[in-house]
Amino acid sequence: MKKKINVAMIGYQFMGRAHSNAWRQVSRFFDTPFEPVMKVVCGRQEEGVRQAADTLGWQEHATSWEQVVARKDVDIVDVCTPGDSHMAISVAAAENKKVVFCEKPLANTLPEAQKMLDAVKKAGVIHMICHNYRRVPAVALARQLIQDGKIGQIYHYRGTYLQDWIVKPDFPRVWRLEKSKAGSGALGDLSSHSVDLARMLVGEIAEVAGFLKTFISERPLPDGKGKGKVDVDDAALSMVKFQDGAIGTIESTRFALGRKNYNRFEINGSKGSIAFNLERLNELELYVDEGKDSAWKTILVTEPHHPYVAGWWPPGHIIGYEHTFIHTVLDLLKAVQEQKVPSPNFEDGVRNQKVLDAHERAAASGRWEKVL
């Protein structure tokens, strides 16, 4: 019988649902070193968190995260709240010697992210940031191909993350449009993914030139009582220089009509190119220079030898967005067994935050800014 490991999740909305599904399914499809026990889910509203516990499969519910992270029967604290509370919850969890698993971006500001990294290091606990797109099988395959030298020396990275859910002026000012809660807009919500993928696939970013734009500065309040200021960016664009000499662009926006979750990258190298689009999650585009017979080809990443796929269905039977979270908690559980810090971790979270911070500084100064 597998040893059980008790999980507490703080927050239960969109990301909470995705994480709950992952904890519930991972041992049903993969040979995990532990059997996760969905011990307790925590939220501010008693009725809402009670319903979430019943719907998502948690044994208990609570309204005090401070009490939850101090519980002796909790091994892993999964932080799925808005960014303004990531630091307090993660630091407290680390001080209570819990494994800390936190949603992205790591924090709303670079100093907060650094405090989180300092806390987990001081406590000597395992920590991980949930950049789930690293665990898309097609993205993991892209990394393998790059590491194997398939496309040669990398020259270009182009990352775009396009959505359209706030285009209409009457869309309410939800928490993601408040700087005090979200830290930033498209920059932290979307560009953080592109930055993480760029670092994973190409390498560290050295300098950034950036631009931020808010198209609609005032929106109806969710309770219908007047309007409130939007103090985050609706769109973020940047040019980046990598430490190894490659160059890149990163664009994110919530104002691209017709694009729902268009997270795409293209990487060009001396021997070939690779491209991926999240809206076609099971496919990887590959171009290898083979002279006159050269052509782009589309790889359907559903074969048993592809990353993570052996745990799922026969070839051609595609997987979806939710599976990326399952792969992430699978790797976290393996790391706990091995007593190793997995990747990406809070160190990656800080490095990502440094790039976002450089983008903000560049947008303010109108100049290239070094990544600190």
Protein Blocks (a to p, Z undefined) as FASTA:
>chain_A
ZZddddddedjblmlmmmmmmmmmmmmmbccfbdcddfbacdfblklmmmmmmmnopabd
cfbfklmmmpmkbfbdcdfbdfklmmmmmmmmmmnopacdddddfblbfklmmmmmmmmm
mnopacddddfklmgmklmmmmmmmmnomnopafbdcdddddfklmpmklccdfklpfkl
nopamlmmmmmmmmmmmmmmnopcfbdcdddddfblcdcdfklnacdddfbdfbdcdddd
dfkopacdddddfkbghiablccdddddfkbccdddfklmmbccddddehjmgccddddd
fbfkbghklmmccehiacdfklmmmmmmmmmmmmmmnopacdddfklmmmmmmmmmmmmm
mmmnopacddZZ
